[in-house]
Amino acid sequence: MAVLSEVKKNYGKMKNYVNGEWVDSNSSKLLDMENPATTDVIGQVPLSTRDETNAAIEAASDAWWAWRETSPVSRARLMFNLKAIMEREFENIARIISQEQGKTIDDARGETRRCIENVEVASGITSLQMGYNLEDGAAANIDEEVIISPLGVFAAVCPFNFPGMVPFWFWPYAVATGNTYIIKPSEQVPMTSQYIFKLIDEAGFPPGVVNLVNGREDAVNPLFEHPAVKGVSFVGSTPVAKWIYKMGGQHGKRVQAQGGAKNSLVVMPDAILDKTVNNMLASFYGCAGQRCLAGSNLIGVGDIAEPLLKKLLDASQKIKVGYGLDESSNMGPVISGAAKKKVLGYIDKGVEEGAKLLLDGRNIKVPGYEKGHFIGPTVFKDVSPDMTIAKEEIFGPVVSFMAMDSLDDAIEFIHTSPFGNAASIYTQNGKWARDFRYRVQCGNIGINVGVVAAMAYFPFAGYKDSFFGDLHGQGKDAVAFFTDRKVVITRWF
Amino acid sequence: MVECDFPELNSFGTVIRFALELEMVAATVNEQLANDPKLASASETFREIAANHKKREILLVNTRREKLNEMILEPIQDLDRERYIVDPNIPAGADLKKSASFAAGIESTSAEFYNDSSKIAKNLLSEAARIMEKMAKENLVNKSKLDAL
């Protein structure tokens, strides 16, 4: 099978996009961007300075009032323009995601679709942002109404695993509601944003409305310190999410910060085994396990445990690991050498702590991509709840299998985790499914499905250490996060 | 000479890629037959069928773009690639009957491919399954036109 062509072999040095202009960073600090499958250098990203982020904030702040005065229908029309352009560029966006992040092209196409869906939902802002009123609401002849108003400048600090989708959980809603925006992509995968900003520029958004700043800490800190910034959205690890939340609190910013996860999939004795296992493969191995909704712990309840494990093992062995741009690959590499080392460390730890390694993905060789950061599907059995591999987020294609006696035991185990991102149950029994949905303290629940990112018109939820904040990304939650309610009481003499 | 590369059928993406290869072969073969002066009496039919396959290529690309999401990244099993591979090379010196029969064979294999794929896709993505069912029916219509030549 031929490998799909890359949009470019090398993308050169990334630029910032500030006030409608592409600008070179003055920073002397440059990082190489690597294709994780080939380890070829595919570009360089500057670590922008504090001053450069401050310039982006000033541009966004200066642009805000005129943008706020632009009618919602005009703002929505720009979203329609962007949608049309992104549809045209769909395949290029997906190929860049696959090239720089490593995920399979199908996975990348799904991510690109989700980007566009968020633009589509934000295009309906004329309905989503409508307030409400009540004649004589305050008293006879005195009306009362609520106006949903934008606030100013917002920003997002984004992760490496979804270079396309995550910024789109936030910025289309912020901008459609009349705010201006700054995106700081992951320094590991800045190319997708770079490409998409060319499309944003083509769509005709006024200068300063949407801005892009590449970098790391220095590019992030001013987002909290500058008074013009009203809020920050974040997706990444729990320690950083906590830090972001704390910084936001200290500086009076709104924050929505999505953290890590340790997601369990519970299989009840009456589950339909073939379909269950097939579905789980995507949950465990999609994006090489680098999803905050990835399945990680697999719990077989009662008699199904042994046949479930056998079937999972058989199916996992058939997963084809390879370059994401080879359409026949089912799983690509992890993002970097450091990420691979970390995942391998967890596998070693699992062995040390006494779990039985049934399928070992540590030494996988992918012909033609020998240097790539590949890890094969890995399955442990005899995992106990106190083992590191049952408790910590591995962020790799590793399954920790546990057998339990009852649904109560499974739910009790799930609740020992500090995380509360996602959990799934596979069953044909409505009572078990309802119990699971009702009792499990996770923000995203799957019933006969490994949880995937919520559709654009639903929030991407999360509980406990998986989310810090009140309002989530996407849909109505996002509209609420980026706006405030102004109550107006009107009386005419 | 038609260059084609039929992939292993292990994901929704490879099913669509395989389908695109089939469409490309069918379009090219029918176009070549339409342009063959020896087969002038049937050129309209070949041209019409070629146009149909070109249109379907666009439909498939749109299906991949619009219907593929994270929900349907499950690996696909039980589709045997070998059963659906078609020969892209028209036999040298074939007369009208043989040429039409060759093109009809492609339609027949394609119909089988789309029927089988739609059954697999039904569990994953019913919208794509419906499109495939419709394409299988179109293949059979094309086949009957070719059989009548």
Chai-1 contact restraints between the chains, C-beta under 6 A:
chainA,res_idxA,chainB,res_idxB,connection_type,confidence,min_distance_angstrom,max_distance_angstrom,comment,restraint_id
A,M1,B,P7,contact,1.0,0.0,6.0,A-B,restraint_1
A,A2,B,D5,contact,1.0,0.0,6.0,A-B,restraint_2
A,F90,B,R65,contact,1.0,0.0,6.0,A-B,restraint_3
A,D106,B,S11,contact,1.0,0.0,6.0,A-B,restraint_4
A,D106,B,G13,contact,1.0,0.0,6.0,A-B,restraint_5
A,D106,B,L73,contact,1.0,0.0,6.0,A-B,restraint_6
A,D107,B,L73,contact,1.0,0.0,6.0,A-B,restraint_7
A,R109,B,L68,contact,1.0,0.0,6.0,A-B,restraint_8
A,G110,B,L68,contact,1.0,0.0,6.0,A-B,restraint_9
A,G110,B,N69,contact,1.0,0.0,6.0,A-B,restraint_10
A,G110,B,E70,contact,1.0,0.0,6.0,A-B,restraint_11
A,R113,B,N69,contact,1.0,0.0,6.0,A-B,restraint_12
A,N278,B,E74,contact,1.0,0.0,6.0,A-B,restraint_13
A,N279,B,E74,contact,1.0,0.0,6.0,A-B,restraint_14
A,L281,B,P75,contact,1.0,0.0,6.0,A-B,restraint_15
A,A282,B,L73,contact,1.0,0.0,6.0,A-B,restraint_16
A,A282,B,E74,contact,1.0,0.0,6.0,A-B,restraint_17
A,G286,B,L73,contact,1.0,0.0,6.0,A-B,restraint_18
A,E327,B,P7,contact,1.0,0.0,6.0,A-B,restraint_19
A,E327,B,G13,contact,1.0,0.0,6.0,A-B,restraint_20
A,E327,B,T14,contact,1.0,0.0,6.0,A-B,restraint_21
A,E327,B,R17,contact,1.0,0.0,6.0,A-B,restraint_22
A,S328,B,P7,contact,1.0,0.0,6.0,A-B,restraint_23
A,S328,B,E8,contact,1.0,0.0,6.0,A-B,restraint_24
A,S328,B,N10,contact,1.0,0.0,6.0,A-B,restraint_25
A,S328,B,T14,contact,1.0,0.0,6.0,A-B,restraint_26
A,N330,B,P75,contact,1.0,0.0,6.0,A-B,restraint_27
A,V452,B,E70,contact,1.0,0.0,6.0,A-B,restraint_28
A,V452,B,M71,contact,1.0,0.0,6.0,A-B,restraint_29
A,A453,B,E70,contact,1.0,0.0,6.0,A-B,restraint_30
